[in-house]
Amino acid sequence: MAFDVESSKPLTAIVIGTGFSGLGMAVGLKKAGIDSFVILERAAAVGGTWRDNHYPGCACDVQSHLYSFSFEPNPEWTRRYARQPEIEAYLQKAANKYALMQHVRFGANVVEARFDEGAALWQVKTADGRVFSAQMLISGMGGLSNPAYPKLPGIEHFRGKAFHSAAWDHSYDLAGKRVAVIGTGASAIQFVPQIVGQVAQLDLYQRTPPWIVPKPDRPISETERHWFKRLPLLQRFFRLGIYCAMETRVLGFVLNPKLMLLVQKLALSHIARQIKAPELRKKVTPDYTIGCKRVLISNDYYPALTRANVDVVTDAIREVREHSIITNDGIERPIDAIIYGTGFSIQTMIPRGMMFGRKGVDLVDVWTQGPQAYLGAAVPGFPNLFMLMGPNTGLGHTSQVYMIESQIHYVLDCLRTMRRQGAAAVEVRPEVYQRFNEGLQKQLVNTIWASGCKSWYVNDNGRNTTLWPGFTFRFRSKTRRFKASDYVLEKAPASVIA
């Protein structure tokens, strides 16, 4: 296949994305003495999901001191749970501090990546026609990057304003408007309380209510920030304490799901305290075991639903008209705007027609049962391709950054191994890949996520392709060292050596 390569000399690595995964990987490459790489970013600034998601009230649900790079502690966090502007600024600061901007190619939306077997190189093409060539391709495309939209009958006839929470239109004035919010996930419970005081009417269309527990958030005082800055070791111990506390949640999610009933009592008490009307309380009380879907944290969502201008609608949408929505019960509600709080396309993290391995095989055709990888990173038939935050590396209990850093260490150890052994390509052995994923699925059978609800963790085949079933320190142990015996290592082709 012919490509007009941007550089005449192939790079060591191409990294896709500038979120925590992409930037963390780039820092790792720099620290390893590797400067021959580019970071392809489809937007015009770094930040990943924390750049794209800027809806009102956007914040993290993991404590700030743990939801950050271990090599780049931030003593200046102003809240226990950082808000979007602070996290985006943190990532931008890291990119500048580690001189990563010179490696970033903005407006580089990857549309195709092919492995050239003859040269043992990845050829990556962007939408604007640029082409990059490198020995290794590292995907830092997070799962929360491509918004999911529901299929609403008649939506093409709607004449009002419509946008997704991940593409919030701040130029649209919500004051006095009749707004329909579709979805009650993690984003919706954050932005609904922020806009409810502006709109004339807010109709919240709920398919399944989420379990919500109190959010132990508060400002971090100047005194605390002073001591964290003056005594870095103190901040590291604080971070370790948060990590250890959050790891205990695995006991309920994986080892003994009955323990989640204690958390469920807390959530029910939270509803009882904040909602007095029996009918509304019934609407927002889930009928599945807590933890089966993502557990959310909020102190202001339930009070927002009790306002006079809010209606929680549990009937399914039958039709969308030019200026209204009709539900299955026949009620027509006039609206001026629709805001989608419907999450992201997790199960199609890499779309068809984008990633091609040996013999031009599309990655989607390999994933017939859904996305899977060895250690969430490698797939047979796709040499030198590594995914960060790949299949089954998601978490329901602690910081995703911990998993990302584990995988970064693994990829760097792979590069060192390749250099020591003079390998041009590494490819995970099919039997290793299969054994690992079969083991994962067996572990997932008895977890809380398999207790009967329908969630975005599980695909249409009933396979949990998203979550890691256990302690994160177990994952770190598995990724601590790149085992060459798990892979086929190939020497450089004669044409490349020549």
HELIX and SHEET records of a PDB file:
HELIX    1   1 PHE A   20  LYS A   31  1                                  12    
HELIX    2   2 THR A   49  ASP A   52  1                                   4    
HELIX    3   3 GLN A   84  LYS A   97  1                                  14    
HELIX    4   4 MET A  101  HIS A  103  5                                   3    
HELIX    5   5 ILE A  155  HIS A  157  5                                   3    
HELIX    6   6 SER A  165  ALA A  167  5                                   3    
HELIX    7   7 ALA A  188  ILE A  195  1                                   8    
HELIX    8   8 GLU A  222  ARG A  230  1                                   9    
HELIX    9   9 PRO A  232  GLU A  247  1                                  16    
HELIX   10  10 VAL A  250  VAL A  250  1                                   1    
HELIX   11  11 LEU A  251  LEU A  255  3                                   5    
HELIX   12  12 PRO A  257  LEU A  259  5                                   3    
HELIX   13  13 MET A  260  GLN A  274  1                                  15    
HELIX   14  14 PRO A  278  VAL A  284  1                                   7    
HELIX   15  15 TYR A  301  LEU A  305  1                                   5    
HELIX   16  16 ILE A  346  THR A  348  5                                   3    
HELIX   17  17 ARG A  358  GLY A  360  5                                   3    
HELIX   18  18 LEU A  363  VAL A  366  1                                   4    
HELIX   19  19 GLN A  400  GLN A  421  1                                  22    
HELIX   20  20 PRO A  430  LEU A  444  1                                  15    
HELIX   21  21 ILE A  448  ALA A  450  5                                   3    
HELIX   22  22 THR A  472  THR A  479  1                                   8    
HELIX   23  23 ALA A  484  ASP A  486  5                                   3    
HELIX   24  24 ALA A  494  ILE A  497  1                                   4    
SHEET    1   A 7 VAL A 104  PHE A 106  0                                        
SHEET    2   A 7 PHE A  37  GLU A  41  1                                        
SHEET    3   A 7 LEU A  11  ILE A  16  1                                        
SHEET    4   A 7 VAL A 131  SER A 139  1                                        
SHEET    5   A 7 LEU A 121  THR A 126 -1                                        
SHEET    6   A 7 VAL A 110  ASP A 116 -1                                        
SHEET    7   A 7 MET A 355  PHE A 356  1                                        
SHEET    1   B 5 VAL A 104  PHE A 106  0                                        
SHEET    2   B 5 PHE A  37  GLU A  41  1                                        
SHEET    3   B 5 LEU A  11  ILE A  16  1                                        
SHEET    4   B 5 VAL A 131  SER A 139  1                                        
SHEET    5   B 5 LEU A 385  MET A 387  1                                        
SHEET    1   C 5 LYS A 161  HIS A 164  0                                        
SHEET    2   C 5 ALA A 337  TYR A 340  1                                        
SHEET    3   C 5 ARG A 178  ILE A 182  1                                        
SHEET    4   C 5 GLN A 201  TYR A 205  1                                        
SHEET    5   C 5 VAL A 310  VAL A 313  1                                        
SHEET    1   D 2 ILE A 212  VAL A 213  0                                        
SHEET    2   D 2 LEU A 296  ILE A 297  1                                        
SHEET    1   E 3 ILE A 317  ARG A 321  0                                        
SHEET    2   E 3 SER A 324  THR A 327 -1                                        
SHEET    3   E 3 GLU A 332  PRO A 334 -1                                        
SHEET    1   F 2 ALA A 423  VAL A 428  0                                        
SHEET    2   F 2 TYR A 487  LYS A 491 -1                                        
END                                                                             
